[in-house]
Amino acid sequence: MANKKLAIIATKGTLDWAYPPFILSSTAAALGYDVRIFFTFYGLQLLKKDLSLQVSPLGNPGMPMPLGMDKWFPVLGTAIPGMQSMMTMMMKQKIKAKGVASIEELRSLCIEADVKLIGCQMTVDLFDFKRSDLLDNIELGGAAMFLEFAGESDICLFI
């Protein structure tokens, strides 16, 4: 019997949105799935060699706020200069304190587990990415290449 296949399309490039594709992919690979992630638009940020991911609390009303701020601090307040950096620092501290793997660690785990990381060539061209800015062990390809795999996958997720 052939391995099950998982296809993920990663479209977000923030710290909080980086976790789902890498956690799901590394878990599926550990369970024997053939896994490919297609990183397009802002998701391509996750394939950079040097990550500087931030959390964007603006427009994310589901984000738990520290110190009960969600009760008295409107979401609009997160647009105040410096709030994004503060929220990112707080999120990174929480991740470390809870023993959650970093994005770099999860990404390495995926690579070790033979998860195929595919950067969208159109996005590379659109945003003038340099190939040298991206991880060495990834593929670049177009939507048609990824859709061939996704069309045969058992699970296809858009994140």
Backbone hydrogen bonds, N-H to C=O, Kabsch-Sander energy under -0.5 kcal/mol:
donor,donor_aa,acceptor,acceptor_aa,energy
6,L,34,D,-2.5
7,A,155,I,-2.8
8,I,36,R,-2.4
9,I,157,L,-2.8
10,A,8,I,-0.6
10,A,38,F,-2.5
11,T,9,I,-0.6
15,L,54,Q,-2.4
18,A,14,T,-1.0
18,A,15,L,-0.7
19,Y,15,L,-0.7
22,F,18,A,-1.1
23,I,19,Y,-2.9
24,L,20,P,-2.5
25,S,21,P,-1.9
26,S,22,F,-2.3
27,T,23,I,-2.2
28,A,24,L,-2.5
29,A,25,S,-2.7
30,A,26,S,-1.9
31,L,27,T,-1.3
32,G,29,A,-1.6
33,Y,28,A,-2.6
34,D,4,K,-2.9
35,V,33,Y,-0.7
36,R,6,L,-2.1
37,I,116,K,-2.8
38,F,8,I,-3.2
39,F,37,I,-0.6
39,F,118,I,-3.2
40,T,10,A,-2.3
40,T,38,F,-0.7
42,Y,11,T,-0.6
43,G,40,T,-2.1
44,L,41,F,-1.8
45,Q,42,Y,-1.5
46,L,43,G,-1.8
47,L,44,L,-2.0
48,K,45,Q,-1.5
49,K,133,D,-3.1
51,L,49,K,-0.8
60,N,57,P,-2.0
63,M,60,N,-2.1
68,G,65,M,-0.8
69,M,66,P,-2.4
71,K,68,G,-2.1
72,W,68,G,-0.6
72,W,69,M,-0.7
73,F,69,M,-3.6
77,G,74,P,-1.6
78,T,75,V,-1.9
79,A,76,L,-1.9
80,I,77,G,-1.6
83,M,80,I,-2.3
86,M,82,G,-2.2
87,M,83,M,-3.1
88,T,84,Q,-2.3
89,M,85,S,-2.4
90,M,86,M,-2.3
91,M,87,M,-2.4
92,K,88,T,-2.6
93,Q,89,M,-2.1
94,K,90,M,-2.2
95,I,91,M,-2.7
96,K,92,K,-2.3
97,A,93,Q,-2.8
98,K,94,K,-2.1
99,G,96,K,-1.3
100,V,95,I,-2.4
106,L,102,S,-2.5
107,R,103,I,-2.9
108,S,104,E,-2.2
109,L,105,E,-2.3
110,C,106,L,-2.2
111,I,107,R,-2.1
112,E,108,S,-2.7
113,A,109,L,-1.7
114,D,111,I,-1.6
115,V,110,C,-2.7
116,K,35,V,-2.6
117,L,115,V,-0.6
118,I,37,I,-3.0
118,I,116,K,-0.6
119,G,117,L,-0.5
119,G,139,E,-3.3
120,C,39,F,-2.4
121,Q,119,G,-0.6
121,Q,141,G,-2.4
124,V,120,C,-2.2
125,D,121,Q,-2.3
126,L,122,M,-3.0
127,F,123,T,-2.6
128,D,125,D,-0.9
129,F,124,V,-2.2
133,D,130,K,-1.8
134,L,130,K,-0.5
134,L,131,R,-1.2
135,L,47,L,-2.5
138,I,135,L,-0.6
138,I,136,D,-0.5
139,E,117,L,-2.5
141,G,119,G,-2.4
146,F,142,G,-1.8
147,L,143,A,-3.1
148,E,144,A,-1.4
149,F,145,M,-0.9
149,F,146,F,-0.5
150,A,146,F,-2.8
151,G,147,L,-2.7
152,E,149,F,-1.2
153,S,149,F,-0.6
153,S,150,A,-1.0
154,D,5,K,-1.6
155,I,5,K,-1.9
157,L,7,A,-2.8
159,I,9,I,-3.3
159,I,157,L,-0.6
